[in-house]
Amino acid sequence: MSSKKTLTSKQSAALDAMLSGVSLRGVARCAGVHERTVYRYLDLPHFKAELHRREAIQTTEHTVSLTVELASNRVLMIRARDDEDAHYSIRLRAAVELENSLLRWKQHGEIEARIAELESSINGNA
């Protein structure tokens, strides 16, 4: 017999509502339970684990989507910057935005590396 607990249909509905960003009162309405029940769900280890798992999936999906959009926008800025028929101000603006975008991307990577380093030292892996 498996020790892994499964979610009820109401718990699953509550998770779906949570991930869509509604308030806890709205989560309760969507799941057909009392608001206090939602708070009890949040204390259940298997519920919390599933919430974190689904949040991680959602975050990954959003990150991939944003990365694709960012790449598309960079291509557009490069085309605008390199378009000799475009007005100088448009080409300049594209160049500045492209440079700012690349700087932010670099800073983001540096921040992620620092966070990973901190997490590693906190967890005793340093």
HELIX and SHEET records of a PDB file:
HELIX    1   1 SER A    9  SER A   20  1                                  12    
HELIX    2   2 LEU A   24  ALA A   31  1                                   8    
HELIX    3   3 GLU A   35  ASP A   43  1                                   9    
HELIX    4   4 PRO A   45  ASP A   82  1                                  38    
HELIX    5   5 TYR A   88  ILE A  122  1                                  35    
END                                                                             
